[in-house]
Amino acid sequence: MNNLKNHDLVEIDFKEILFERRPCLDKDGTPLENLYNAWIILNNPKQFNSYTTAAIKEIILAFRKASNDRSVVAVVLTAVGDKAFCTGGNTKEYAEYYSGNPQEYSQYMRLFNDMVSAILMCEKPVICRLNGMRVGGGQEIGMACDFSIASDMARLGQAGPKHGSAPIGGATDFLPLFVGVERAMYSLTLCEPWTAHQAYYYGVLTDIAPVLKLDGKFIVNPLVNSEKITDEYGRIIFGAMKTGEALAKAKEIVAKSEVDLSMLDKTVNQLIAKILHTFPNCMNKTISEVRKFKLEHWDKNKEGSKEWLALNMMTEAKAGFRAFNDGPKENREVDFVLLRRLLAEGHEWNEEVHQLISPQYQKQSV
């Protein structure tokens, strides 16, 4: 049919991200004629694929484009490289432009909210392909996806209270649905990352795939305990990072290995092949019904969260993002103890407080 209408809002040449239509593969790996998967690829590897304001605009339009493409079976959200899927918002942009500008950050958060909503409203199944760590806002857009398949070298977590924000761009809405309130509370507040093995065990990931090759063979991430073990209190720990001498030996193995993402891609394509062999309308209806559990919380909270995050740019976010962006590599966190003492003494949030607690100022004073 040549008279099909175009439902895209605008035509766009993607510059900040990559947008590719790749042939959809059948169960035996055969490329199928006239059927594709849309790959939306974050492209900022030097900054761990953090998204800038310009990138967010393109991600929104990319999901709209993929959603409207009649030949697309599924959407894959991923990133270039093997270090990071996404570490969230671009902290350089936060520190140098948005810090201290709540009115500007409010408009930025409007775009961020629209990005999360674009994922949740996409009329295709959305798969997050974790080619590396998924942290902060990266974790939030990843959890908005319908499925997540990860490199077993990936680590997942939040950065909010450690760096001057709260993980209310979706994490507080979504993570309790995956892992329950107690485990979500621990992760969201203390920002201690999970390995991919732990995240899979907890139910955050659909599947994981090995990406390290040693002597031509894939091996399980050597940095983690791949079996169930117990800690000193008898609690079961699965997939936790090794420690001490065991960790040092594991790092030697990693250094001798090569990274090969072909098994990750194979696992993603196998999932899509299963989706391919279902009725598309029934599949989309099922997905939209399951998404309601995320949308129930997301739609209720996103506007209030946007305004709080904007105002927070005057205080803790301003301090936290500038510390991360400008502080010495070995210390990118503020002096939390001093901050609490100053606030307990009734100090107002002003430039003096920012300087007293910031690692970059302390380094200059030495």
N, C-alpha and C positions, 0 to 999 in steps of 0.2 A: 504494500500500500504506500503510495507516494503522497497522500494528502493528510498525513498525521500531523496534528498540531504540536507545536513546541511549547511546553509548559515551564521552561526555565525562565527565571526572572530577568537574568542578564546573561550575556555571553562573556566569558572571561578567559584570558590567557594567564595561567597560573605561573607565578614567579617566586612566591615564598615557599610553596609546597609543590609536590609532584602529584599529578593526577594521571593514572594510567588505566586503560582498559586491557586486561589480560585475558586470553582465552580461558574459558571455564573448562576444567578437566573432568572427564568421566571417571568412574570408579577404577578403571584400568589405566588411568593416566592419559587417555587419548584426548587431545584438544577437540572441542566441539565447535562446529561451524555456527557462526552468528549468535553464540552465547558467550558472555564475558563476566568477569568479576572486576569491579571497580576498586583500584588500589589508591587510597588516599595516604600520601607518604609525607610525613614531617621531614623537613630538610634543613636542619640547623645543627649538624653534628658537633661543631666546635663548641656549642653551648648546650650540649646534651639534649638536642632536639626540643629545647624550650620554645614555646610559641610566643611570637611577638604580636602586637596589635594587628599588623598587616596580615600575618599568617592566620589569625583567628578569622578574619573576614573571608579569606580564601577557603578555610575549612568549612565554614557555614555554606558557602556556595558550592563547594565540592560535594557535600552531602546532598544538597538539593539536586545537583546535576545527576549524581548516581541514583538517587531515589526516582527520578523521572525517566531514566534510561530503561526502555522496555526490554533491552537485551541483557541487562545486568541481572545475574542470579544472586550475588551477595556482594557486600562491601567489606573490604579489608582495610582497617585503620592501622598504620604502622609507621616506621621511620627508617631513615637510612642508617647504615652502620651496624655495629654489633655491641655498642656500649650502652646505649640508652634508647628506649622507646620515647619517653618524654619525662622531663623533670618539672613540668608545670610552666608557669609564666616566666617570662624572661626577666631575671632578677636585675640585669643591667638596666633594662628599660624601667623596671619598677623603681630602682634606686635613683636613677638620674632624671626621670620625668614625673612619675606618678607620686613619689614620696612627697608628702606635704601638699598635695593637690587633690583633695577629696572629690571636688567637682569633676575633675578629669577622670579619676579612677572609677567614679560612678558610671561614666559613659563607657569606659573600658569593660566594666563588669556587665553592662548591658550586652555587649558583644560576647563576653564569655558565657553568660546565661544562654544566649541564642545558640552558641556552639553546642553546649550540652543538650539543649532542646532539639537541635538539628539531628543529633545522633539518636535521641529517643523517639523522634518522629519520622525517621527514615523508613521508607516503605520497602526496604530490603533488610534481610538479616545482616547484622553488623558484627564482624569478628575483629577483635583487637589482637594483633600479632605483636607480641612483646619480644622485640629483638634485643632487649636489654632492660635496664632498670626502669621502673614505672613509679614515679614519686610525685607527691604533691598534687598539683592540678593534672599531671599526667595520670596519676592513679584515678582521679575523678572522671576524666573523660574515658579512661579505660573501663571503669565500672559502669559507665553509661551504656557501653556496648552490650550486645546480647551474649556473646561468647568471648572468652579470652584464652589464647594459646600462647605459651611462653617458652622462650629459651630457658633451659634449666639453670643457666647462669644468672638469670635476672633476679633482682631484688625489688621488693614492693613496699611502699610505705608512705607516710605523710611527713610534712615538714612544718606544719602550721605553728603550734606554740613554741617551737624551737627557734623560729625565724620571724616571729612577729605577726603571725596571722592565725586564723582559725580555719580548719578544713571544711568550710561551709559552702564550698562550690560544688557540692554533691557528695562528698565523702561521709559527712554525718548523716546524710539521707540514705545512702546506699549501703555502706559497709555493715551496719547492724542487720540488714536483710541477708547478707552473705554469711556472717559469722556469729551473729547474736550480739546482744548489748554489751556484755562484760568484755569479751575479746575485742570488740570494736572500740570500746572505751579505752582500753589499754593502748591499742595501736594509735588511735587518733590523738590522744593526749600526750603520750610520751615519745611518739615519733620514732619508735624503734622498728627498723625494717624487718620484713620477713623474706626469707629465701623463697624462690619459686616453689621448692618442694613443700615448704610450710604453707604457702598460700594455696597450693593445690590440695593439701591435706585439710586445710580449713574450709575449702569450698569456694575460694575466690577465683580459681582458674578452672577452665574446662579441661585442659590437658597441658602437659609440658613435653618438651622434646630436647634430647641431648644435642649440643652444638659444638662440643670439643672433640677433636680427633687426635688420637695418639697412635702412631705407627699405622695410620690408615684406617683405624677403627674408632667408631664413636664410643665415648666413655661418659659415664654419669659424672656430673659436677663433682670434682674431688674435694671441693672446699666444704661440702656439707656432709653430715652424717645421714646417709641414705636409708638407714634402718631405724626402726623405733628404738629409742634409748630412754633411759630415765635419768633425771638429774639427782642431785644430792637429797632432794626431798621425796623422791619416788615418783615425781610427775613425769608423764610420758612426753618426750620431745621428739618430733619427727622433722627431719630436714634442717635442723639448726646448724649454724656455722661451727666448724671444728675450732678447737682452741689449741694454744701452746705449740708443742712440737708437731702434732698432727696437722695443724694448720700450715705450719712452715713447709712440711713435706708436700702438702697438697698444692701450695703455691708453686713449688718446683715443678710439679706435674703440669700445672696450668701453663707455666712458662715454656715448657717443651711441647705443648700441644698447639694445634692450629684451630681456628674458629671456622666452622662450616655450617651455614644456616640452611642447608638443603633439607635436613630432616625436619626442621621447623616448618619450612614451606610445604613439605610433603604432608605434614600433619594438618596444616591449614587447608590444603587442597582436598584431603580426605574428608574433612568435616563438610566442606562445601559440596563435595560429591554426594554425600548423604542428603544434604539439603536439596540438591538438584532433583533427586528422585522422590519428591513429594509434590502435592498439589500446591502451586505458589500462593493462591489466595487463602487456602486453609493454613498454610505455613505463616503467612503474614498476620492473619487474624490471631493465631495462637501466640505469636510473638508480641503483638500489641496488647493482648490480654495480660501476659506476664509482665510486660513493661509497666502496667498500671501500678504495680506495687512500688516501683521506683518513682513514677510520676506523682503518686499520691503525696509523697513527702517533698519531692523536688518542687512541684508547682505551689505547694503550700508555703515553702520557706524561701524560695529563690529571691523574691523581691526584698524582703526584710534583710536577708543575708547580704545582698548587693549594697544596701545603704549602710549597714554596719561596717562592711569591709572598706567602703569609701571613707567613712569617718575615722576608721582605725589607721588610715594613712597619715594622720596627724600625730600619732603617738607611737605605739609599739611597732606597727608595720614600717614606719619611717626609720626607726632605729634598727629593726631587724634586717630589712632589705639593704640598707646602707652598710651595715656591718658585714653582711654576706658578700656584697659586691666590692667593698673597698678594704675590708679587713685583710690581714696577712693570711696566707694560704693555710697555715697551721691553726688559725683561730678565727672563725668567721661568726662567732656568736657573741652577744653582748655579755657584760658582767651581770648575770641574773641576780646574784646575791646583793650587789651594790644597788641595783635598780630597786629591789624590794625594800631595802633600807631607806633609800631616798623617798620612795613613795610613802613608807610608814612614817617618815618625818614630815610629810605634808608638802614635799616639793611639787611644784607644778611641772607639767610636761613643757619644757622649753629647750632651747639650744644647749644650754649648760648641761642639762641632764643627758641629752643625746651625746655630748662629747665625753662626759664622765664615764659613761657605760660602754662606749664604743671601742672595739679592739684597735681600730685604725688610729684613734686619737691617743690611746694609751701607748701604742707603739711609737708614735711621734714624740711622746713626752719622755721616753726613756733616754 
